């Protein structure tokens, strides 16, 4: 009787065990499915991450290849993985960005230069960044704004300086875009006068390129003199402040300082392209950080802070002319500062991937200068303690007085020295670009003594004679200061007018004869004509403004002698061509010697029909000479 009972109990136990086993199995299966789902989600996540990293790397590679000419080899890893696993290797990628590109093939640039009619004589060591750095250094808002801030304070005051800067920056960017398009199609050191020769009919070529070249050359001589002379005046004010006004910046002292500055730039430019490249690296960053450091200091810790209404609406007219007249001539400060960016074109024969690097360098320099300069002006206007005392400061530099008022003598002088170094780099780059223009212009026999100025010193691989000619002319231009202390204003006006006339001439001819223009890799597409028209109108407008006298009544002391200088350039270059140059000058000349067909160098003029369009130009050297 007990057995059935025990058997029932055993059966129940077996059933319970079976149910327990089924539940365990079910739970185990659910766990497997859950773990599988998690693994699948993890794998999908990892797949998404890999795809994201690959997409990011492709975008970075595309950006570097398009804007900086850097193409990574297939075996190289992405930038982010390189930095994460081995931070030191990231330095190698940064070196490529700054010109150490192992994938670069110089034969492409050399072939394009040969197609334009010239052999490669200068060493190509500049990247997009260093090409941009040369133009940024010549623009140098530290130099331009510091030198002409006092001029802006009496020709409209803060409202004209701040808003005028924005207006001028926008229109200058338009001019730069029109120039960048032509530069991409014709990347040569001759720059503007070469472009002019290519964009006009054959019968116009000699005279058009002659006039353009001389305006550009005189403008570069004047801007180099203006930059270094402005730096000399600033050094003189620092010496005066540091000596408690015991040493006054008299004209003879300023001229002596100017000579020393010029000599330092000549020596630095004589060290060769390798040293110049590293100096340009430093200058590129210094031109950005110097004004930003001063700007941040004036934003964060000034003793005196003007309200926003003063900065953006306060108007001052101490010219003696009408308010409208004062506003218009007040644009000189901004327009003089944002000039000299054609240096990117003059450096293209020393730049890798020149048909894009020169154009990008030009536009980047204008854009960066526009933004940083606007902030710098706002900070300076905000830090003005007493407007009248700042305008008539004993230091002769309102910027110096603003920094001394807000930070005292030791710290104020420290900030001024930071700006001084930026100004020195500016003058250095101006001499560099000027010497390349002399080299290219004399290569085409357009200058007296051309056979001396286009020589390349094989030891340092640069046009050494052209460097020192640039320094000599820049020194001579400053000598009238010994008799007339307003000469500096005339030189700045002359440099701005001559440079912008040379900028707009090839743009004007491109509008008249579009069939001669073959677009390069950088082009404006359907906007090209509109941008060219705006550029021509703007330059015509500012040329008229900058020959006008700044003060009324007009006297021999405050007269704007820029009109005399421009007249002298027109008369001198025009008579020089009519009386002599028209007999032998034919425009840009090829210097590619071919023993089979060409017996002497510089014997074949270049025409637009001889230059291959970019689309027809390949890896081989193809010319029609």
Secondary structure by P-SEA (a helix, b strand, c coil): caaaaaaaaaaaaaaaaaaaaaaaaaaaaaaaaaaaaaaaaaaaaaaaaaaaaaaaaaaaaaaaaaccccccccccccaaaaaaacccaaaaaaaaaacccccccaaaaaaaaaaacccccccccccaaaaaaaaaaaacaaaaaaacaaaaaaaccaaaaaaaaaaaaaaaaaaaaaaaaaaaaccccccaaaaaaaaccccccaaaaaaaaaaaaaaaaaaaaaaaaaaaaaaaaaaaaaacccccccaaaaaaaaaaaaaaaaaaaaccaaaaaaaaaaaaaaaaaaaaaaaaaaaccccccccccccccbbbbcccccaaaaaaacaaaaaaaaccccccccccccccccccaaaaaaaaaaaaaaaaaaaaaaaaaaacccaaaaaacccccaaaaaaaaccccaaaaaaaaaaaaaaaaaaaaaaaaaaaaaaaaaaaccccccccccccccccccaaaaaaaaaaaaaaaacccccccaaaaaaaaaaaaaaaaaaaaaaaaaaaccccccccccccccaaaaaaaaaaaaaaaaaaaaacccccccccccccaaaaaaaaaaaaaaaaaaacccccccccccccccccccccccccccccccccccccccccccccc
